[in-house]
């Protein structure tokens, strides 16, 4: 008995689900769900930890370069409120 549901009730529910969806579709749903969970677990395990400051990639360098130029240009220009 699981949470107030007996074995006979589970079997009846299983038969109804098989009649509604069919065995082929249930098999496809099960395999798709299993591969999704497997991919999710693999993605979590492969996710890199925080990168060390010395290991900055070229993509990160190029993404930060325009921001630094904008910061310098806005800092050197006086705004209307400064005048």
Secondary structure, DSSP 8 states (H G I E B T S, - for coil): -BTTB-HHHHHHHHHHHHHHH-HHHHHHHHHHHHHHHHHHHHHHHH------TT---HHHHHHHHHHHHHHHHHHHS--TTT-
